[in-house]
Amino acid sequence: MDTKQTQTNEILKHPFPQQRPDVKIVESDDRITEVDCPELQWWFTIPQMGEHHFSASYDALTLELAEVKEIIATAPATVQDIDCVELRVKEWAVREDWPTGPELMYAALEKHCARWVAISMTLEDGRKIFDAVGTDFFEDQWGGAMTRRHIVDNGRYQRQSDGSYRLTDAQGLGAGTYDVTIGENTFHCLRVLDPDIDEPNGGELNEVYIESEGRTVLHRSYDGRSFRGSDLVSKFPDNRRIIINDVVYVHHDCSGRANDDIMLTGLGMNGKEREDVGQDGSLPHKFGNT
């Protein structure tokens, strides 16, 4: 069991190795055309009691562990007359300049969507804020607060001979079926591409691999070539690229690096509370240094 100190000086126990496991992604002819993904996208946790989720970010260049996030559903809640659950978020990062997120999230799992209801977080200047559904800031930052559970591959992404994609009139986010092997575990996954294609300079793109039961195993963030104010192709010539409708997306995120995000599911574990999970959140498996 590895232990790390969070940004609030708490000890965070987690199951991830210091070095990223080998990752292999192979396209499959055994197609998945739809999945029910009850997770908050793209935070990879299900807003329901019993959820205890870990994810890890690995530097794509060095393959070293860069950040660990733990999310635990702690209590039922009601915010603005919406029944939801409180999710406690703890983060540990190698770099001091790693962007911080909310300490508490309030979210609801509904029949057709998972939705954020409110968040509580500390800003970089030390101010604490609580924001909820209905404000312009919340709607802008949390994507309208709703995410679709039903994700389909209905031919939206038409791959070209050069490996780039053209968008069709279809609206599904699915972009093929792949077998994803992380370490010794292999998962049959729907690949999801979720771009801000209408944003200036391409915005952001999420590449997500979701296994058939609806849990994410691997995630990568991409930025439009000029989205961060500089030419990311020139700055990171060896980073992965995805091209959609002639918009070039570069493997790069708000941390200023390229990261591979591996979920608890990707280690062959689920995100539920289990008898072998200690009350302090520790897991019985031993990975990396202690």
N, C-alpha and C positions, 0 to 999 in steps of 0.2 A: 504494500500500500504506500503510495507516494503522498507526502503531505506538503502543502504550499501555503504561504501566508497571503491572505487576501488583502485588497487595498484598504480594508478597515482593520487590518492586523489580526484577523481571525485565521485559525488554521483550517485549511480546506483539504480534506482527504479525498482522493480521487483515484480512479482505476487505470489511468492512461500511462503508457510508457513514455520515457523522456524522448526517445527517437520514434518518429512516425513509422508505423508498420508499413510493409510493402503494400502498394495499392495497384491493382490491375483491373482495367476496364475493357471488356470485350463485348462487342455488339452481338445480340442474340436474335435468331429468327423466331423464337418462341415469344410472340408478341404479348405484351400487356397493353390493353387499350384503355383501361381505366383503373383508378384506385380511389378508395375513400381515405383521405388523409385528414385525420382530426386534429393535427398539430396546428399551433400558431405559426404561421409562415412569416419569415423563415427563422423562427426561434426554436422549432423542433420539439416543443413540449406540448402535451395535451392538457388543456385546462379542466382537470377533474381531480377530485380527491383521490389520493393514493399515488399520484404521479411523483416520481423522484428521478429527475433526468440530469445526465451529465453530457457535455460536449467539450471537445478540445480542438483548438486551432494549432496547426503545425506550419511553421515557415516552409513554404514550398521550395525554397532554395537550399536551406540548411537541413531541412526535415526535423529540426529541433522543436520541442514543445514551446509554444508561444503564449497560450492562454487556455485556461480551463474555466468553464461556466457550470454551475450547479443550480438547478431550479427545482424547488420543492413546493408542492401544493400544501399550504399550511392550515387553511380554514375556509369554510364557506363564507360568502360575503354577499352583501347587497349594495350596489352603487347606483344611484339614480333609478331606483326601483327595478334594476336588472339583477337577477340572481346570477352569481358568478363565484369564482374561487380566488383566494389570495395566493399568489405565487411569489415565494421569496427567492431572490436571485443573489448568488454570491459569485464573484469573479476573482481569479488570480491571473496576473499577467507578468511576463518577464520584463517588458519595457514599461517604464514609468509613464510614457506618453501614449500608452494604449488607450483608445477612447473608452470612456465609462458609459454604462447604461443604467437602467432603472434598478433600484434595490427591491422594489415591490411592483408587481403587476397584478391587475385584476382583469380576469378574462372569463368568458363563458363559452361552453361547447353547446352548440345548437344543432338541429337536424341537418341543416344545409351549410353551416359555416362554423368556424371558430372565430371569436371576436374579442378584441381588446375593449375593455370598459374604462380602465383608468390606469395611471402609472404614478409612482412616487420615485423621485430621483434627486440626486445632488448634482448641481451644475459645476462646471470647472471653477467658477468663482466662489464656490462654497455654499451658494444659495440652495435651499431645498424647495422643490416644487411638487405639487400634486395637481395632476391634470386629468380630465375625464372627457368622455364622449360629449360632443356638442360644441367644443371650442375650436377655433380655426387652427391653433397650434396642434392640438391633438389629432384632428382630422388629417392635417398635412403630414405630421411625423409618423403616424401609425396607420397610414394607408386607408383612411375611412373606417378603420377599426374592425373590418370584416375580412375573412379569408375563405375562399371556396374549399369545401371538403372534397367535392367530386372533381377529380382531375382526369382529363381524357386526352388521348392521343388520337386526334381526328384529322391529321394531315395538315396542320397549320404550317409546319416547318418543312419546306421542300428543299432537300439537299441538292446542291449543284455539283457539277463534275469537279470543281476545285475545292470542294469541302465546305463552302459557304452555304448560307441558307437564304431562300426567298420566302416571304410570308404569303400564304394564301388567304382566302376569305374566312377560313375556319378560325375558331377562337380558342381551341384547346391549348394547354401548356405542354402537353406531352410531346417529346421529340425522340422517340425510339425506345427500344428495350435493350438493356445491357446486363451482363453478369459482372458484378462488382466484387472483387476479392480484396479483403482487408486482412492482412496477416494470413491466418488459416481459415477465415470465415468467408464464404461466398454467398452473395445475395442476388436474387433475380429481381431486377429493378426497372421501373419506368423512369426514364430520364426526363427531367423537366427543365425547360428554359423559360425564365420569367424576366423579360427585359422591359425597361422603361423606353421603349422604342420611339415614343413621340416626344421625349424630353430633349432639350437642346444638348448637343454633343453626345447623344445616346443614353445619358443617364447611367443607371446601374443595371446589371444583369445577374440573376441568380441561376446557377447550374446546380441542379439537385437530383440526387438518385434516391428514389423512394421504393422500398421493397413492397411486395404484393400485399402485405398486411397493413400498409399505410404508414410505416415509420421510415423516416429519413435515415440513411446510413452515411452519406457523404454529401458535402456541399462545398461549392466554390463561388466566390463573388468576383465579378468582373466590372470594370469601369469603362465607359465609352472613352475612346482614344484621347479626347481633350477634356473630359468631364471634370478632372481635378485641376484644370488650368495649365497643364503642360502636356506635351506629346508623350503619352505613355509608351508608344511603340518605340520611340527613340530612346526613352529613359530605361525601358525594360525590354530590350530586343529579343530576349530568350523566353519571355513569359508566354504562357498559352494564350491563344487568341480564338475568339469565335466571331464570325462575321455574319450579320443578319441584315438583309436589305442594304448592303454596302456600308453599314455602320460597323466599325471595328471595335470590338470589346477586348480588353486586355485583362488578364488575370491579375487583379489588384483590388484592394478595398480601402476603407476609410482608415485603416491602421497605417497606410503608406507602404504596405508590403503585399505579396501574394501569399495566401494561406489556404491550406486544405483543412476543412472542418470535418472531424470524425465524431459521430454520435455514439452514445452508449450502445445503441443497437448494433453499430459497426464492430463492437467488440464481442458480439454474440450475446448481449444482455438486453433486457427490456427496460422500460422506464417506470415500472410499477414498484411499489414498496414490496419487499420480499422478506421472508422470515430470516434470511441470512444477511439483511442489511441492518447494521446497528442503529441505535437511536441517535447516535451522533452523525449518521450519514455515511459511515465507513462501509466498505465492501470487503469481503473475505479474500479477494484475489490480490496477488502481489505483482505489481508492475513497476519497473524502473527502480529508482533509489528510494530508500526510506530515511 
